Amino acid sequence: MKTTIRVNRKRPESMTKQITDQLTTLIESGAMTVGSYLPSEREMANSLKVARNVVRGSYENLMKAGQIQSEGRKGRSVRAAGGKRRAAATSKQSSTGAKARKK
């Protein structure tokens, strides 16, 4: 994957936020397809000349938002759109169904 991510140290927003925002745009625009892998934290940090924890923070933000998922040693990949929301909806339905059965 060839990324066009840039970090501007003079901007008021954190480098983590800048990377998160740019990756979000790439994912939502379809430039990064579902199932494609992101560069490792180390690769991304080296290419942007930032500390690895900056990239880690960005990847964690994207995982919390449900846009990427961790696949262990394979790395992190782009999730299907709405993956986190669908899982939450399914969980709600299951718990509602369980309550109905108990009555």
N, CA, C and O atoms as CSV, one atom per row, in Angstrom:
chain,resi,resn,atom,element,x,y,z
A,1,MET,N,N,0.843,-1.174,0.000
A,1,MET,CA,C,0.000,0.000,0.000
A,1,MET,C,C,0.887,1.236,0.000
A,1,MET,O,O,1.787,1.372,0.829
A,2,LYS,N,N,0.625,2.120,-0.929
A,2,LYS,CA,C,1.381,3.357,-0.971
A,2,LYS,C,C,0.538,4.440,-0.298
A,2,LYS,O,O,-0.544,4.787,-0.773
A,3,THR,N,N,1.045,4.960,0.799
A,3,THR,CA,C,0.289,5.969,1.536
A,3,THR,C,C,0.736,7.368,1.151
A,3,THR,O,O,1.883,7.598,0.765
A,4,THR,N,N,-0.189,8.277,1.266
A,4,THR,CA,C,0.114,9.679,1.009
A,4,THR,C,C,-0.102,10.467,2.289
A,4,THR,O,O,-0.688,11.550,2.279
A,5,ILE,N,N,0.369,9.920,3.369
A,5,ILE,CA,C,0.177,10.543,4.677
A,5,ILE,C,C,1.355,11.459,4.960
A,5,ILE,O,O,2.514,11.109,4.738
A,6,ARG,N,N,1.022,12.638,5.455
A,6,ARG,CA,C,2.050,13.605,5.825
A,6,ARG,C,C,1.745,14.150,7.217
A,6,ARG,O,O,0.586,14.288,7.608
A,7,VAL,N,N,2.794,14.451,7.943
A,7,VAL,CA,C,2.653,15.016,9.287
A,7,VAL,C,C,3.302,16.389,9.275
A,7,VAL,O,O,4.441,16.553,8.839
A,8,ASN,N,N,2.557,17.371,9.761
A,8,ASN,CA,C,3.063,18.740,9.844
A,8,ASN,C,C,3.238,19.078,11.322
A,8,ASN,O,O,2.260,19.237,12.053
A,9,ARG,N,N,4.469,19.184,11.744
A,9,ARG,CA,C,4.753,19.443,13.161
A,9,ARG,C,C,4.336,20.841,13.607
A,9,ARG,O,O,4.247,21.099,14.807
A,10,LYS,N,N,4.084,21.732,12.679
A,10,LYS,CA,C,3.703,23.109,13.034
A,10,LYS,C,C,2.201,23.268,13.254
A,10,LYS,O,O,1.756,24.310,13.736
A,11,ARG,N,N,1.427,22.266,12.914
A,11,ARG,CA,C,-0.022,22.349,13.102
A,11,ARG,C,C,-0.370,22.212,14.574
A,11,ARG,O,O,0.348,21.539,15.313
A,12,PRO,N,N,-1.455,22.834,15.016
A,12,PRO,CA,C,-1.830,22.763,16.432
A,12,PRO,C,C,-2.330,21.382,16.867
A,12,PRO,O,O,-2.227,21.037,18.045
A,13,GLU,N,N,-2.865,20.595,15.943
A,13,GLU,CA,C,-3.359,19.272,16.334
A,13,GLU,C,C,-2.202,18.286,16.434
A,13,GLU,O,O,-1.175,18.436,15.772
A,14,SER,N,N,-2.389,17.296,17.258
A,14,SER,CA,C,-1.316,16.318,17.500
A,14,SER,C,C,-1.006,15.527,16.229
A,14,SER,O,O,-1.831,15.427,15.320
A,15,MET,N,N,0.195,14.973,16.193
A,15,MET,CA,C,0.583,14.143,15.053
A,15,MET,C,C,-0.288,12.890,14.998
A,15,MET,O,O,-0.618,12.402,13.917
A,16,THR,N,N,-0.655,12.374,16.164
A,16,THR,CA,C,-1.538,11.207,16.212
A,16,THR,C,C,-2.862,11.516,15.532
A,16,THR,O,O,-3.358,10.714,14.739
A,17,LYS,N,N,-3.436,12.673,15.837
A,17,LYS,CA,C,-4.713,13.056,15.231
A,17,LYS,C,C,-4.558,13.259,13.727
A,17,LYS,O,O,-5.433,12.865,12.956
A,18,GLN,N,N,-3.464,13.865,13.308
A,18,GLN,CA,C,-3.241,14.077,11.876
A,18,GLN,C,C,-3.207,12.741,11.127
A,18,GLN,O,O,-3.813,12.604,10.064
A,19,ILE,N,N,-2.501,11.767,11.684
A,19,ILE,CA,C,-2.403,10.451,11.038
A,19,ILE,C,C,-3.769,9.764,11.052
A,19,ILE,O,O,-4.190,9.193,10.046
A,20,THR,N,N,-4.456,9.820,12.189
A,20,THR,CA,C,-5.781,9.207,12.309
A,20,THR,C,C,-6.730,9.789,11.272
A,20,THR,O,O,-7.421,9.047,10.574
A,21,ASP,N,N,-6.766,11.112,11.168
A,21,ASP,CA,C,-7.666,11.776,10.218
A,21,ASP,C,C,-7.355,11.381,8.777
A,21,ASP,O,O,-8.268,11.130,7.989
A,22,GLN,N,N,-6.081,11.327,8.435
A,22,GLN,CA,C,-5.704,10.988,7.068
A,22,GLN,C,C,-6.015,9.526,6.738
A,22,GLN,O,O,-6.464,9.223,5.633
A,23,LEU,N,N,-5.779,8.626,7.682
A,23,LEU,CA,C,-6.111,7.219,7.450
A,23,LEU,C,C,-7.624,7.028,7.355
A,23,LEU,O,O,-8.105,6.237,6.544
A,24,THR,N,N,-8.370,7.752,8.182
A,24,THR,CA,C,-9.834,7.688,8.123
A,24,THR,C,C,-10.319,8.102,6.742
A,24,THR,O,O,-11.190,7.450,6.167
A,25,THR,N,N,-9.761,9.178,6.210
A,25,THR,CA,C,-10.133,9.649,4.875
A,25,THR,C,C,-9.819,8.594,3.819
A,25,THR,O,O,-10.636,8.339,2.934
A,26,LEU,N,N,-8.638,7.980,3.908
A,26,LEU,CA,C,-8.263,6.937,2.947
A,26,LEU,C,C,-9.204,5.733,3.017
A,26,LEU,O,O,-9.565,5.157,1.991
A,27,ILE,N,N,-9.596,5.361,4.232
A,27,ILE,CA,C,-10.491,4.214,4.408
A,27,ILE,C,C,-11.881,4.543,3.892
A,27,ILE,O,O,-12.463,3.765,3.137
A,28,GLU,N,N,-12.420,5.697,4.296
A,28,GLU,CA,C,-13.783,6.056,3.911
A,28,GLU,C,C,-13.923,6.347,2.422
A,28,GLU,O,O,-15.001,6.163,1.857
A,29,SER,N,N,-12.851,6.798,1.780
A,29,SER,CA,C,-12.898,7.083,0.342
A,29,SER,C,C,-12.741,5.820,-0.494
A,29,SER,O,O,-12.985,5.838,-1.700
A,30,GLY,N,N,-12.339,4.731,0.138
A,30,GLY,CA,C,-12.138,3.485,-0.591
A,30,GLY,C,C,-10.726,3.332,-1.134
A,30,GLY,O,O,-10.415,2.338,-1.790
A,31,ALA,N,N,-9.867,4.313,-0.863
A,31,ALA,CA,C,-8.470,4.209,-1.308
A,31,ALA,C,C,-7.779,3.036,-0.617
A,31,ALA,O,O,-6.860,2.432,-1.172
A,32,MET,N,N,-8.222,2.725,0.581
A,32,MET,CA,C,-7.753,1.524,1.293
A,32,MET,C,C,-8.950,0.580,1.341
A,32,MET,O,O,-9.968,0.891,1.959
A,33,THR,N,N,-8.827,-0.550,0.701
A,33,THR,CA,C,-9.946,-1.474,0.591
A,33,THR,C,C,-10.063,-2.374,1.822
A,33,THR,O,O,-9.100,-2.578,2.561
A,34,VAL,N,N,-11.259,-2.898,2.016
A,34,VAL,CA,C,-11.508,-3.805,3.132
A,34,VAL,C,C,-10.569,-4.999,3.007
A,34,VAL,O,O,-10.448,-5.600,1.939
A,35,GLY,N,N,-9.909,-5.331,4.107
A,35,GLY,CA,C,-8.997,-6.457,4.127
A,35,GLY,C,C,-7.551,-6.085,3.842
A,35,GLY,O,O,-6.645,-6.887,4.069
A,36,SER,N,N,-7.325,-4.861,3.340
A,36,SER,CA,C,-5.934,-4.470,3.074
A,36,SER,C,C,-5.234,-4.174,4.391
A,36,SER,O,O,-5.845,-3.690,5.344
A,37,TYR,N,N,-3.943,-4.472,4.426
A,37,TYR,CA,C,-3.163,-4.311,5.648
A,37,TYR,C,C,-2.480,-2.957,5.708
A,37,TYR,O,O,-1.992,-2.444,4.700
A,38,LEU,N,N,-2.452,-2.390,6.898
A,38,LEU,CA,C,-1.716,-1.152,7.136
A,38,LEU,C,C,-0.251,-1.500,7.353
A,38,LEU,O,O,0.071,-2.626,7.733
A,39,PRO,N,N,0.632,-0.546,7.115
A,39,PRO,CA,C,2.044,-0.799,7.418
A,39,PRO,C,C,2.198,-1.047,8.921
A,39,PRO,O,O,1.370,-0.602,9.716
A,40,SER,N,N,3.241,-1.747,9.299
A,40,SER,CA,C,3.486,-1.968,10.724
A,40,SER,C,C,3.732,-0.615,11.393
A,40,SER,O,O,4.035,0.374,10.725
A,41,GLU,N,N,3.599,-0.588,12.706
A,41,GLU,CA,C,3.858,0.659,13.445
A,41,GLU,C,C,5.259,1.170,13.126
A,41,GLU,O,O,5.454,2.361,12.882
A,42,ARG,N,N,6.213,0.278,13.131
A,42,ARG,CA,C,7.606,0.656,12.895
A,42,ARG,C,C,7.803,1.222,11.488
A,42,ARG,O,O,8.458,2.251,11.319
A,43,GLU,N,N,7.238,0.551,10.477
A,43,GLU,CA,C,7.366,1.032,9.093
A,43,GLU,C,C,6.756,2.419,8.930
A,43,GLU,O,O,7.361,3.310,8.332
A,44,MET,N,N,5.548,2.590,9.470
A,44,MET,CA,C,4.858,3.880,9.341
A,44,MET,C,C,5.629,4.962,10.081
A,44,MET,O,O,5.803,6.063,9.559
A,45,ALA,N,N,6.089,4.663,11.284
A,45,ALA,CA,C,6.836,5.645,12.072
A,45,ALA,C,C,8.123,6.053,11.359
A,45,ALA,O,O,8.462,7.235,11.316
A,46,ASN,N,N,8.833,5.083,10.803
A,46,ASN,CA,C,10.071,5.395,10.076
A,46,ASN,C,C,9.802,6.243,8.840
A,46,ASN,O,O,10.545,7.184,8.561
A,47,SER,N,N,8.751,5.920,8.100
A,47,SER,CA,C,8.472,6.671,6.874
A,47,SER,C,C,8.017,8.100,7.168
A,47,SER,O,O,8.272,9.008,6.377
A,48,LEU,N,N,7.341,8.303,8.312
A,48,LEU,CA,C,6.873,9.650,8.675
A,48,LEU,C,C,7.860,10.397,9.568
A,48,LEU,O,O,7.691,11.582,9.854
A,49,LYS,N,N,8.897,9.676,10.003
A,49,LYS,CA,C,9.904,10.247,10.913
A,49,LYS,C,C,9.260,10.753,12.217
A,49,LYS,O,O,9.495,11.876,12.664
A,50,VAL,N,N,8.434,9.865,12.803
A,50,VAL,CA,C,7.804,10.146,14.089
A,50,VAL,C,C,8.083,8.970,15.025
A,50,VAL,O,O,8.550,7.917,14.593
A,51,ALA,N,N,7.793,9.162,16.294
A,51,ALA,CA,C,7.961,8.078,17.270
A,51,ALA,C,C,6.900,7.005,17.031
A,51,ALA,O,O,5.790,7.298,16.584
A,52,ARG,N,N,7.252,5.788,17.329
A,52,ARG,CA,C,6.346,4.665,17.107
A,52,ARG,C,C,5.052,4.796,17.908
A,52,ARG,O,O,3.994,4.374,17.442
A,53,ASN,N,N,5.122,5.376,19.108
A,53,ASN,CA,C,3.903,5.508,19.925
A,53,ASN,C,C,2.903,6.481,19.290
A,53,ASN,O,O,1.711,6.409,19.591
A,54,VAL,N,N,3.356,7.379,18.429
A,54,VAL,CA,C,2.451,8.278,17.701
A,54,VAL,C,C,1.588,7.444,16.753
A,54,VAL,O,O,0.372,7.623,16.691
A,55,VAL,N,N,2.215,6.549,16.030
A,55,VAL,CA,C,1.491,5.677,15.098
A,55,VAL,C,C,0.608,4.704,15.872
A,55,VAL,O,O,-0.530,4.451,15.477
A,56,ARG,N,N,1.123,4.159,16.969
A,56,ARG,CA,C,0.334,3.232,17.792
A,56,ARG,C,C,-0.950,3.917,18.266
A,56,ARG,O,O,-2.023,3.316,18.217
A,57,GLY,N,N,-0.851,5.157,18.719
A,57,GLY,CA,C,-2.027,5.893,19.171
A,57,GLY,C,C,-3.050,6.063,18.057
A,57,GLY,O,O,-4.253,5.941,18.284
A,58,SER,N,N,-2.572,6.341,16.873
A,58,SER,CA,C,-3.453,6.495,15.728
A,58,SER,C,C,-4.160,5.179,15.403
A,58,SER,O,O,-5.370,5.157,15.180
A,59,TYR,N,N,-3.397,4.083,15.378
A,59,TYR,CA,C,-3.986,2.781,15.095
A,59,TYR,C,C,-5.004,2.397,16.176
A,59,TYR,O,O,-6.044,1.816,15.865
A,60,GLU,N,N,-4.715,2.713,17.428
A,60,GLU,CA,C,-5.669,2.420,18.509
A,60,GLU,C,C,-6.952,3.224,18.331
A,60,GLU,O,O,-8.045,2.702,18.555
A,61,ASN,N,N,-6.832,4.486,17.930
A,61,ASN,CA,C,-8.026,5.309,17.674
A,61,ASN,C,C,-8.874,4.690,16.569
A,61,ASN,O,O,-10.100,4.647,16.678
A,62,LEU,N,N,-8.234,4.216,15.514
A,62,LEU,CA,C,-8.964,3.610,14.397
A,62,LEU,C,C,-9.606,2.288,14.802
A,62,LEU,O,O,-10.687,1.952,14.319
A,63,MET,N,N,-8.953,1.537,15.682
A,63,MET,CA,C,-9.544,0.285,16.163
A,63,MET,C,C,-10.772,0.578,17.028
A,63,MET,O,O,-11.790,-0.106,16.918
A,64,LYS,N,N,-10.676,1.590,17.884
A,64,LYS,CA,C,-11.822,1.967,18.726
A,64,LYS,C,C,-12.999,2.430,17.873
A,64,LYS,O,O,-14.156,2.197,18.225
A,65,ALA,N,N,-12.704,3.085,16.755
A,65,ALA,CA,C,-13.746,3.572,15.856
A,65,ALA,C,C,-14.311,2.453,14.979
A,65,ALA,O,O,-15.290,2.658,14.261
A,66,GLY,N,N,-13.692,1.269,15.039
A,66,GLY,CA,C,-14.180,0.140,14.263
A,66,GLY,C,C,-13.751,0.165,12.805
A,66,GLY,O,O,-14.321,-0.556,11.985
A,67,GLN,N,N,-12.757,0.980,12.464
A,67,GLN,CA,C,-12.332,1.081,11.070
A,67,GLN,C,C,-11.239,0.086,10.704
A,67,GLN,O,O,-11.113,-0.299,9.541
A,68,ILE,N,N,-10.455,-0.329,11.680
A,68,ILE,CA,C,-9.432,-1.347,11.435
A,68,ILE,C,C,-9.530,-2.398,12.526
A,68,ILE,O,O,-10.153,-2.176,13.564
A,69,GLN,N,N,-8.914,-3.532,12.282
A,69,GLN,CA,C,-8.895,-4.608,13.276
A,69,GLN,C,C,-7.500,-5.188,13.345
A,69,GLN,O,O,-6.749,-5.163,12.370
A,70,SER,N,N,-7.169,-5.708,14.505
A,70,SER,CA,C,-5.871,-6.336,14.700
A,70,SER,C,C,-6.004,-7.823,14.396
A,70,SER,O,O,-6.951,-8.477,14.832
A,71,GLU,N,N,-5.056,-8.336,13.655
A,71,GLU,CA,C,-5.061,-9.754,13.325
A,71,GLU,C,C,-3.799,-10.420,13.866
A,71,GLU,O,O,-3.170,-11.238,13.195
A,72,GLY,N,N,-3.447,-10.051,15.089
A,72,GLY,CA,C,-2.289,-10.637,15.748
A,72,GLY,C,C,-0.995,-10.332,15.013
A,72,GLY,O,O,-0.714,-9.179,14.689
A,73,ARG,N,N,-0.216,-11.361,14.754
A,73,ARG,CA,C,1.088,-11.176,14.106
A,73,ARG,C,C,0.966,-10.773,12.637
A,73,ARG,O,O,1.936,-10.301,12.046
A,74,LYS,N,N,-0.208,-10.955,12.047
A,74,LYS,CA,C,-0.409,-10.561,10.655
A,74,LYS,C,C,-0.405,-9.034,10.504
A,74,LYS,O,O,-0.007,-8.505,9.466
A,75,GLY,N,N,-0.844,-8.351,11.534
A,75,GLY,CA,C,-0.907,-6.888,11.483
A,75,GLY,C,C,-2.318,-6.378,11.640
A,75,GLY,O,O,-3.188,-7.057,12.185
A,76,ARG,N,N,-2.531,-5.172,11.156
A,76,ARG,CA,C,-3.853,-4.538,11.249
A,76,ARG,C,C,-4.408,-4.359,9.851
A,76,ARG,O,O,-3.699,-3.958,8.927
A,77,SER,N,N,-5.698,-4.665,9.711
A,77,SER,CA,C,-6.326,-4.557,8.401
A,77,SER,C,C,-7.584,-3.708,8.485
A,77,SER,O,O,-8.141,-3.490,9.560
A,78,VAL,N,N,-8.014,-3.235,7.321
A,78,VAL,CA,C,-9.220,-2.415,7.225
A,78,VAL,C,C,-10.426,-3.318,7.403
A,78,VAL,O,O,-10.522,-4.384,6.795
A,79,ARG,N,N,-11.345,-2.868,8.251
A,79,ARG,CA,C,-12.578,-3.597,8.522
A,79,ARG,C,C,-13.659,-3.198,7.545
A,79,ARG,O,O,-13.566,-2.157,6.895
A,80,ALA,N,N,-14.682,-4.024,7.441
A,80,ALA,CA,C,-15.860,-3.678,6.652
A,80,ALA,C,C,-16.544,-2.479,7.296
A,80,ALA,O,O,-16.558,-2.351,8.520
A,81,ALA,N,N,-17.100,-1.619,6.490
A,81,ALA,CA,C,-17.768,-0.417,7.000
A,81,ALA,C,C,-18.876,-0.807,7.968
A,81,ALA,O,O,-19.682,-1.692,7.682
A,82,GLY,N,N,-18.909,-0.137,9.113
A,82,GLY,CA,C,-19.942,-0.386,10.109
A,82,GLY,C,C,-19.751,-1.670,10.886
A,82,GLY,O,O,-20.680,-2.110,11.563
A,83,GLY,N,N,-18.594,-2.283,10.817
A,83,GLY,CA,C,-18.341,-3.554,11.493
A,83,GLY,C,C,-18.605,-3.491,12.974
A,83,GLY,O,O,-19.225,-4.399,13.527
A,84,LYS,N,N,-18.147,-2.435,13.638
A,84,LYS,CA,C,-18.316,-2.307,15.081
A,84,LYS,C,C,-19.783,-2.083,15.422
A,84,LYS,O,O,-20.294,-2.650,16.387
A,85,ARG,N,N,-20.464,-1.249,14.623
A,85,ARG,CA,C,-21.866,-0.966,14.897
A,85,ARG,C,C,-22.717,-2.214,14.711
A,85,ARG,O,O,-23.636,-2.464,15.491
A,86,ARG,N,N,-22.414,-3.001,13.674
A,86,ARG,CA,C,-23.171,-4.225,13.454
A,86,ARG,C,C,-22.988,-5.196,14.611
A,86,ARG,O,O,-23.945,-5.833,15.052
A,87,ALA,N,N,-21.771,-5.308,15.098
A,87,ALA,CA,C,-21.508,-6.207,16.228
A,87,ALA,C,C,-22.282,-5.747,17.456
A,87,ALA,O,O,-22.824,-6.576,18.186
A,88,ALA,N,N,-22.343,-4.447,17.694
A,88,ALA,CA,C,-23.078,-3.915,18.844
A,88,ALA,C,C,-24.572,-4.183,18.690
A,88,ALA,O,O,-25.240,-4.545,19.658
A,89,ALA,N,N,-25.098,-4.009,17.480
A,89,ALA,CA,C,-26.515,-4.242,17.238
A,89,ALA,C,C,-26.850,-5.712,17.450
A,89,ALA,O,O,-27.878,-6.033,18.046
A,90,THR,N,N,-25.995,-6.603,16.970
A,90,THR,CA,C,-26.206,-8.037,17.150
A,90,THR,C,C,-26.184,-8.393,18.629
A,90,THR,O,O,-26.986,-9.208,19.086
A,91,SER,N,N,-25.271,-7.786,19.376
A,91,SER,CA,C,-25.165,-8.037,20.804
A,91,SER,C,C,-26.439,-7.594,21.511
A,91,SER,O,O,-26.926,-8.291,22.400
A,92,LYS,N,N,-26.982,-6.445,21.127
A,92,LYS,CA,C,-28.214,-5.943,21.744
A,92,LYS,C,C,-29.363,-6.904,21.465
A,92,LYS,O,O,-30.157,-7.214,22.352
A,93,GLN,N,N,-29.442,-7.374,20.207
A,93,GLN,CA,C,-30.515,-8.289,19.851
A,93,GLN,C,C,-30.406,-9.574,20.656
A,93,GLN,O,O,-31.423,-10.100,21.109
A,94,SER,N,N,-29.205,-10.087,20.844
A,94,SER,CA,C,-29.028,-11.324,21.598
A,94,SER,C,C,-29.473,-11.145,23.034
A,94,SER,O,O,-30.167,-12.000,23.585
A,95,SER,N,N,-29.073,-10.024,23.652
A,95,SER,CA,C,-29.435,-9.835,25.052
A,95,SER,C,C,-30.932,-9.616,25.186
A,95,SER,O,O,-31.534,-10.052,26.167
A,96,THR,N,N,-31.548,-8.943,24.208
A,96,THR,CA,C,-32.990,-8.743,24.250
A,96,THR,C,C,-33.684,-10.092,24.107
A,96,THR,O,O,-34.652,-10.385,24.808
A,97,GLY,N,N,-33.177,-10.900,23.195
A,97,GLY,CA,C,-33.744,-12.236,22.995
A,97,GLY,C,C,-33.603,-13.087,24.239
A,97,GLY,O,O,-34.516,-13.841,24.576
A,98,ALA,N,N,-32.490,-12.984,24.922
A,98,ALA,CA,C,-32.256,-13.764,26.129
A,98,ALA,C,C,-33.238,-13.364,27.223
A,98,ALA,O,O,-33.746,-14.224,27.942
A,99,LYS,N,N,-33.509,-12.076,27.357
A,99,LYS,CA,C,-34.456,-11.606,28.373
A,99,LYS,C,C,-35.855,-12.114,28.056
A,99,LYS,O,O,-36.597,-12.511,28.955
A,100,ALA,N,N,-36.208,-12.101,26.790
A,100,ALA,CA,C,-37.535,-12.545,26.406
A,100,ALA,C,C,-37.719,-14.025,26.729
A,100,ALA,O,O,-38.805,-14.437,27.136
A,101,ARG,N,N,-36.672,-14.826,26.553
A,101,ARG,CA,C,-36.766,-16.258,26.835
A,101,ARG,C,C,-36.898,-16.546,28.317
A,101,ARG,O,O,-37.535,-17.529,28.694
A,102,LYS,N,N,-36.308,-15.706,29.176
A,102,LYS,CA,C,-36.349,-15.939,30.613
A,102,LYS,C,C,-37.746,-15.760,31.180
A,102,LYS,O,O,-38.094,-16.388,32.180
A,103,LYS,N,N,-38.556,-14.904,30.551
A,103,LYS,CA,C,-39.895,-14.612,31.084
A,103,LYS,C,C,-40.824,-15.713,30.868
A,103,LYS,O,O,-41.988,-15.624,31.258
